Amino acid sequence: MSAENDPITDPPACSGCGTEMELAAEGTMKTVPVIGDEVEFQQFSCPRCGQGTRFERSGPDDEWSRPVG
């Protein structure tokens, strides 16, 4: 598996308390049910304060990014 296909290897730090976040969920979903584009996601949560963040990408060659909106 090439580097661009790998999940995020360095979990993000919580912006609230600085603790390393833990992977809470990952998978794929459609942006709009039935007809939408499929995106891959990883969701992280802070074990200390409960804050969370989510990263998405549209395809295996895309970089992980936080969704806008």
TIDO-700998 format. One record per residue: residue number from 0; x, y, z of N, C-alpha, C, O, CB in turn. Coordinates in Angstrom, 1 decimal. Atoms other than C-alpha are relative to their C-alpha. Glycine has a CB too. Layout:
PT num n_east n_north   n_up ca_east ca_north  ca_up c_east c_north   c_up o_east o_north   o_up cb_east cb_north  cb_up
PT NUM      X       Y      Z       X        Y      Z      X       Y      Z      X       Y      Z       X        Y      Z
...
***
This chain:
PT num n_east n_north   n_up ca_east ca_north  ca_up c_east c_north   c_up o_east o_north   o_up cb_east cb_north  cb_up
PT   0    0.9    -1.2    0.0     0.0      0.0    0.0    0.9     1.2    0.0    1.8     1.3    0.8    -1.0      0.0    1.2
PT   1   -0.8    -1.2    0.1     1.5      3.3   -1.0   -0.4     1.1    1.1   -1.5     1.0    1.7    -0.1      0.7   -1.4
PT   2    0.2    -1.0   -1.1     1.7      6.3    1.4   -1.3     0.8   -0.2   -2.0     1.1    0.8     1.2      1.0    0.0
PT   3    1.2    -0.8    0.1    -1.1      8.2   -0.2   -1.3    -0.8    0.2   -2.4    -0.2    0.4    -0.1      0.6   -1.4
PT   4    1.2     0.8   -0.3    -3.5      5.3    0.4   -0.1    -0.3    1.5   -1.2    -0.8    1.9     0.1     -1.3   -0.8
PT   5    0.0     0.4   -1.4    -2.6      4.9    4.0   -1.0     0.9    0.8   -1.2     2.1    0.4     1.4      0.1    0.6
PT   6    0.8    -0.9   -0.9    -4.9      6.2    6.8    1.0     1.0    0.6    2.2     0.8    0.5    -0.8     -0.8    1.0
PT   7   -0.8    -0.9   -0.7    -3.7      9.1    8.8    0.9    -0.7    1.1    0.3    -1.3    1.9    -0.8      1.2    0.6
PT   8   -0.8     0.8   -0.9    -0.7      7.7   10.7    0.3     0.8    1.3    0.6     0.2    2.3     1.3     -0.4   -0.7
PT   9   -0.3    -0.9   -1.2    -0.1     10.7   13.1   -1.4     0.6    0.4   -1.8     1.5   -0.2     1.0      1.1   -0.3
PT  10    1.3    -0.5   -0.5    -3.4     11.3   15.0    0.2     1.5    0.3    1.2     1.9    0.8    -0.6     -0.7    1.2
PT  11    0.0    -1.4   -0.3    -4.2     15.0   15.3    0.0     0.3    1.5   -0.5    -0.6    2.3    -1.1      0.8   -0.7
PT  12    0.1    -0.4   -1.4    -3.8     16.8   18.6   -1.2     0.8    0.2   -1.6     1.6   -0.7     1.3      0.9    0.4
PT  13    1.3    -0.7   -0.3    -6.9     18.2   20.3    0.3     1.5    0.1    1.3     1.9    0.7    -0.6     -0.5    1.3
PT  14   -0.3    -1.5    0.0    -7.1     22.0   19.7   -0.4     0.6    1.4    0.0     1.7    1.7    -0.8      0.7   -1.1
PT  15    0.4    -0.5   -1.3    -8.7     22.4   23.2    1.0    -0.3    1.1    1.3     0.6    1.9    -1.3     -0.6    0.4
PT  16   -0.9     0.4   -1.1    -6.3     20.5   25.5    1.3    -0.5   -0.4    2.2    -0.7    0.4    -0.7     -1.0    0.9
PT  17   -1.3     0.4    0.5    -3.5     19.4   23.3    0.3    -1.5    0.1    1.4    -2.0   -0.4     1.1      0.6    0.7
PT  18   -0.1     1.5   -0.1    -4.0     15.6   24.0   -0.1    -0.6   -1.4   -0.9    -0.1   -2.3    -1.1     -0.6    0.9
PT  19    0.1     0.7    1.2    -3.4     13.2   21.1   -1.4    -0.7   -0.1   -1.8    -1.4    0.8     1.1     -1.1   -0.2
PT  20    1.3     0.6    0.2    -6.8     12.2   19.6    0.1    -1.4   -0.4    1.1    -1.9   -0.9    -0.7      0.8   -1.0
PT  21    0.1     1.4    0.4    -7.9      8.6   19.1   -0.9    -0.2   -1.1   -1.9     0.5   -1.2    -0.4     -0.8    1.2
PT  22    0.9     0.3    1.1    -9.4      7.1   16.0   -1.3    -0.6    0.6   -1.3    -1.6    1.3     0.6     -1.0   -1.0
PT  23    1.3     0.5   -0.6   -13.1      6.7   16.8   -0.8    -0.7   -1.1   -1.6    -1.6   -0.7    -0.8      1.2    0.5
PT  24    0.8     0.6    1.1   -14.6      5.7   13.4    0.7     0.2   -1.3    1.4     1.2   -1.5    -1.4      0.5    0.0
PT  25   -0.5    -0.2    1.3   -13.6      5.2    9.8   -0.9    -0.8   -1.0   -1.5    -1.8   -0.6     1.5     -0.4   -0.2
PT  26    0.8     0.7    1.0   -15.4      4.1    6.6   -0.2     0.9   -1.2    0.5     1.8   -1.5    -1.3     -0.4    0.6
PT  27    0.4    -0.8    1.1   -17.1      5.4    3.5   -1.5     0.3    0.1   -2.2    -0.4    0.7     0.3     -0.8   -1.3
PT  28    1.4    -0.5    0.1   -20.3      7.3    2.9   -0.3     0.8   -1.2    0.6     1.3   -1.8    -0.4      0.8    1.3
PT  29    0.4    -0.8    1.1   -22.2      9.0    0.2   -0.3     1.4    0.4   -0.9     1.6    1.5    -1.3     -0.6   -0.8
PT  30    0.2    -1.4   -0.3   -22.3     12.8    0.2   -1.5     0.4    0.0   -2.0     1.2    0.8     0.7      1.0   -0.9
PT  31    1.4    -0.2    0.1   -26.0     12.7   -0.9   -0.5    -1.5   -0.1    0.0    -2.2   -1.0    -0.5      0.9   -1.2
PT  32    0.4     1.4    0.1   -27.9      9.4   -0.3   -0.4    -0.4   -1.4   -1.0     0.4   -2.2    -1.3     -0.2    0.9
PT  33    0.3     0.7    1.3   -28.2      7.1   -3.4    0.8     0.6   -1.2    1.5    -0.1   -1.9    -1.4      0.1   -0.3
PT  34   -0.6    -0.5    1.2   -26.9      9.6   -6.0    1.3     0.8    0.2    2.0     1.2   -0.7    -1.0      1.0   -0.6
PT  35   -1.2    -0.8   -0.3   -24.0     11.4   -4.2    1.3    -0.7   -0.3    1.4    -1.9   -0.5     0.0      0.4    1.4
PT  36   -1.3     0.5    0.1   -20.3     10.9   -4.5    0.4    -0.7    1.3   -0.1    -0.3    2.4     1.1      1.1   -0.3
PT  37   -0.4     0.7   -1.2   -18.7      8.4   -2.1    1.3     0.6    0.5    2.2     0.9   -0.3     0.2     -1.5   -0.3
PT  38   -1.2    -0.5   -0.6   -16.1      9.8    0.3    0.4    -1.0    1.1   -0.4    -1.6    1.8    -0.2      1.4    0.6
PT  39   -0.6     0.8   -1.1   -13.8      8.0    2.7    0.2     1.0    1.2    0.6     2.1    1.0     1.4     -0.7   -0.4
PT  40   -0.1    -0.9   -1.2   -13.7      9.4    6.3    0.8    -0.7    1.1    0.8    -1.9    1.2    -1.3      0.5    0.4
PT  41   -0.5     0.4   -1.2   -11.8      9.1    9.5   -0.4     1.0    1.1   -0.3     2.2    0.9     1.6     -0.2    0.0
PT  42    0.5    -0.9   -1.0   -13.2     10.5   12.7    0.8    -0.3    1.3    1.0    -1.4    1.7    -1.5     -0.2    0.3
PT  43   -0.8     0.1   -1.2   -11.1     11.2   15.8   -0.7     0.7    1.2   -1.4     1.7    1.0     1.4      0.7   -0.3
PT  44    0.6    -0.7   -1.2   -12.1     12.1   19.4    1.1     0.1    1.0    2.0    -0.8    1.1    -1.2     -0.8    0.5
PT  45   -0.9    -0.2   -1.1   -10.2     13.4   22.4   -0.4    -0.8    1.2   -1.5    -0.7    1.6     0.2      1.5    0.3
PT  46    0.4     0.8   -1.2   -10.1     10.9   25.3   -0.1     0.8    1.2   -0.7     0.4    2.2     1.0     -1.1    0.2
PT  47    0.0    -0.9   -1.2    -9.6     13.8   27.7   -1.2     0.9    0.1   -1.8     1.0    1.2     1.3      0.8    0.0
PT  48    1.1    -1.0   -0.1   -12.2     16.4   26.8   -1.2    -0.3   -0.9   -2.2     0.4   -0.8     0.6      1.4   -0.3
PT  49    1.1     0.4    0.8   -14.4     14.7   24.2   -0.2     0.7   -1.3   -1.1     0.4   -2.1    -1.2      0.2    0.8
PT  50    0.1    -0.7    1.2   -13.8     17.1   21.4    0.4    -0.9   -1.2    1.1    -1.8   -1.0     1.0      1.3    0.0
PT  51   -0.3     0.9    1.1   -13.7     15.6   17.9    0.3     0.7   -1.3    0.0     1.9   -1.4    -1.2     -0.9   -0.2
PT  52   -0.3    -0.6    1.4   -12.6     16.2   14.3   -0.1    -1.2   -1.0    0.0    -2.3   -0.7     1.4      0.6    0.0
PT  53    0.2     0.9    1.1   -13.2     14.5   11.0    0.8     0.4   -1.2    1.0     1.5   -1.5    -1.5     -0.1   -0.4
PT  54   -0.8    -0.2    1.2   -11.0     14.1    7.9   -0.7    -0.9   -1.1   -1.2    -2.0   -0.9     1.4     -0.5    0.2
PT  55    0.6     0.7    1.2   -12.3     13.1    4.4    0.9     0.1   -1.2    1.8     1.0   -1.3    -1.4      0.6   -0.3
PT  56   -0.6    -0.1    1.3   -11.0     12.4    1.0   -0.9    -0.7   -1.0   -1.7    -1.7   -0.7     1.4     -0.7    0.0
PT  57    0.9     0.6    1.0   -12.8     11.6   -2.3    0.5    -1.2   -0.7   -0.2    -2.0   -1.2    -0.2      1.1   -1.1
PT  58   -0.6     1.2    0.7   -10.4      9.0   -3.7    1.4    -0.3    0.7    1.9     0.5    1.4     0.2      0.3   -1.4
PT  59   -1.2     0.4   -0.7    -7.3      7.1   -2.7    1.2     0.8   -0.4    2.2     0.8    0.3     0.3     -1.4   -0.4
PT  60   -1.1    -0.8    0.3    -5.0      9.5   -4.5   -0.1     1.5    0.6    0.8     2.3    0.4     0.1      0.1   -1.5
PT  61    0.2    -1.3   -0.6    -6.4     12.6   -2.7    0.6     0.0    1.4    0.7    -1.0    2.1    -1.5      0.3    0.1
PT  62   -0.5    -0.2   -1.3    -5.0     14.0    0.5   -1.2     0.1    1.0   -2.3     0.6    0.6     0.9      1.3    0.1
PT  63    1.1    -0.1   -1.1    -7.0     13.8    3.8   -0.1     1.5    0.3    0.9     2.2    0.4     0.4     -0.8    1.2
PT  64    0.2    -1.4   -0.3    -8.6     17.2    4.6   -1.3     0.0    0.9   -2.1    -0.9    0.9    -0.2      0.9   -1.2
PT  65    1.2    -0.2   -0.8   -11.2     18.5    7.0   -1.1     0.5   -0.9   -0.9     1.4   -1.7     0.2      1.0    1.2
PT  66    1.1    -0.5    0.9   -14.6     19.0    5.4   -0.4     1.4    0.3   -0.2     1.9    1.5    -1.3     -0.9    0.2
PT  67    0.4    -1.4   -0.2   -15.8     22.5    4.9   -1.5     0.1    0.0   -2.2    -0.5   -0.8     0.5      0.9   -1.2
PT  68    1.5    -0.2    0.0   -19.3     23.6    5.9   -0.6    -0.5    1.1   -1.8    -0.3    1.3    -0.6     -0.6   -1.2
***
